[in-house]
Amino acid sequence: MAIAIKSIPTLRGNDAERFFEAAKKVETKSTTVNFKKQANIARAILSKAKML
């Protein structure tokens, strides 16, 4: 028994323009991720286990 492959929907008209503008806006936005909190938690766990 074969499973049917569904076609990929294509955006057209206003939906396509809105999607393109939103994608362009996100692509140009410069962001950074701060892992300081997670690093401190990991450091605390490692020091408690005497691995640091």
C-alpha positions in Angstrom: 0.0 0.0 0.0 1.4 3.3 -1.1 0.8 6.6 0.7 -0.3 9.4 -1.5 2.1 12.4 -1.6 0.3 15.6 -1.1 1.1 18.6 -3.2 2.7 21.7 -1.6 0.3 24.7 -1.5 1.4 27.8 -3.4 0.7 31.3 -2.1 -0.7 33.7 -4.5 -1.9 37.3 -4.5 -2.1 39.2 -1.3 -1.2 36.2 0.8 2.1 35.8 -1.1 2.9 39.5 -0.8 2.2 39.5 2.9 4.3 36.4 3.5 7.2 37.8 1.4 7.2 41.1 3.3 7.1 39.3 6.7 9.9 37.0 5.7 12.0 40.0 4.5 11.4 41.8 7.7 12.5 38.8 9.8 15.5 38.2 7.6 16.9 41.7 8.0 16.3 41.9 11.7 19.5 41.4 13.7 19.1 39.4 16.9 21.4 37.9 19.4 20.7 35.1 22.0 22.0 35.6 25.5 22.8 32.2 27.1 24.3 33.7 30.3 21.5 32.4 32.5 21.8 28.8 31.1 25.6 29.0 31.4 25.3 29.9 35.0 22.9 27.1 35.7 25.2 24.6 34.0 28.2 26.0 35.9 26.4 25.5 39.2 25.5 21.9 38.3 29.0 21.1 37.3 30.5 22.7 40.4 28.1 20.8 42.6 29.1 17.6 40.9 32.8 18.6 41.4 33.4 18.5 37.7 34.4 22.1 37.3 
